[in-house]
Amino acid sequence: MPASAEPAGTLPSALLLSGLPPLRRTDSRELARAVSARARLVVLDDDPTGTQAVADVPVVTTCDLDDVRWALRQPSQAVFIQTNTRSLGEGDAAERNRRIVDVLAQACAAERVDAVLASRGDSTLRGHYPLETDVLSEALNRHGRPVRGVVLVPAYLDAGRVTVHSVHYLRTGQGLLPVGRSQFAEDATFGYHSSDLRDWVEEKTRGRIKAADVVTVTLTDIRVGGPERVTTLLRQVRPHRPAVVDAAEEDDLRTFTLGLLAAEREGLRLIYRVGPSFVRTRSGQAARPPLASGQPRAIGTSRGARGLIAVGSHVQLTTAQLSRLRLLDDLVEVELRTAAILDPSTRDQHIADVAATAGAALRDADVVISTTRTLAAGDDPDSSLAIARRISAALTETVAATVRLRRPGFVVAKGGITSSDIATHALGISRAIARGTLLPGIVSLWEPVSGPFAGVPYIVFAGNVGDETSLADVVTLMRSA
């Protein structure tokens, strides 16, 4: 039986939050002091969009030992290691997580730092859960760092993803919608039915963990009981008893994090499966305003050069954002056609033709390379993922060929898998600093510090955030910076 009866449709935010205890205020400076005394947070990010809630944080896109050691030497409480596992099948995703833990163990020993791991997943619950946390637990146990269990905090408050009474919601124009009733739950590879996180855990573990066994940390626990209540509840976590955490405001996460840190001081070692907001609080950071006009291009080495926008995400919001972007002046769009990509006899020539057109257009205009908006899916999750990888690979190759023809002044990558592949394979970024956001709490700006495109502002734009004008707003901002 479901752990709770989920709402059948959207709810007004005020109605959902009515009757809850008042918010418990937590000083961000108190949290920063508590975090600074604890282990470094290392975020294994299944696509680069997890950086969009933090600022001045190092990012590496490889599991190379020297790159990871560089990241650990930076003056930040958090480090991001990109895994791009959301684009991989289960076997490859598992192996990549194991490899990263092995390299991280060497890096931490060499740099004499301790680390706690966060497996950053999608705030709309897509991704390799429980595979990744299972693999990370096994790998840490093998390295003599036994893990008590997993804490799930998928909230992404800046983007309107909240958890109340253990049910996860996303904000829409009509109100808060249980995430299991959204388009994201219909994902061809990572689909699901449950919005209540207890039921979702049972669903995704295929009954290995029952909903009734999941530990819940509710808003009442957080706001009334405070950090002490959180610590008490986390002591109940076991391998077969993960904890799911409510969050509706930033202070909820701060209070929870203080209780979590107290539990860790007692020796409790946990893995976090989280959305972007928890990464910010566990890093000891407070929400920052977007980067001001002039800052984004100030890091650039190609001032005055035109921008390249690559659009790979196929969610409805991205398509709507692309439609609004097309209304801007001085913009050229070139379509990378799915049918031509998937046909071996036309693939390579089509990529060359699109790149040649885009490279020539970059001389005088900002250029959009977009994939066909009709989503191509297979007969099952594995075949759908394989098709998505082929399309992403073609887009990446096209961008790589385009930037070889003409160096852009900035690059925007729309979509999680898209942004990972382009950063690593098209631009050769292995090290970067996530400097902040271009819009409030969303759309991360990276400053690449390695590779042939070091200094070219790189904008990581998730497919499922913002409103219809957000993509056009970002391009307009970059033009004026």
Secondary structure, DSSP 4 states (H G I P E B T S, - for coil): --SSPPPSS-B-HHHHHTTSPPPPP--HHHHHHHHHTSPEEEEEESSGGGGGG-SSEEEESS--HHHHHHHHHSS-SEEEEE--GGGS-HHHHHHHHHHHHHHHHHHHHHHT--EEEEEE--TTS-S-TTHHHHHHHHHHHHTT----EEEEE--BGGGTEEEETTEEEEEETTEEEEGGGSGGGG-TTT-----BHHHHHHHHTTTSS-GGG-EEE-HHIIIIIHHHHHHHHHTT-BTTB-EEE-BSSHHHHHHHHHHHHHHHHTT--EEEEE-HHHHHHHTTPPP-PPPPTTHHHHT-SSTTPPEEEEE---SHHHHHHHHHHTTSSSEEEEEE-HHHHH-TTTHHHHHHHHHHHHHHHTTTSEEEEEE-SSPP--SSHHHHHHHHHHHHHHHHHHHHHHHHHS--SEEEEESHHHHHHIIIIIS---EEEEEEEEETTEEEEEEE-SSTTTTS-EEEE-TT-S-TTHHHHHHHHHHH-
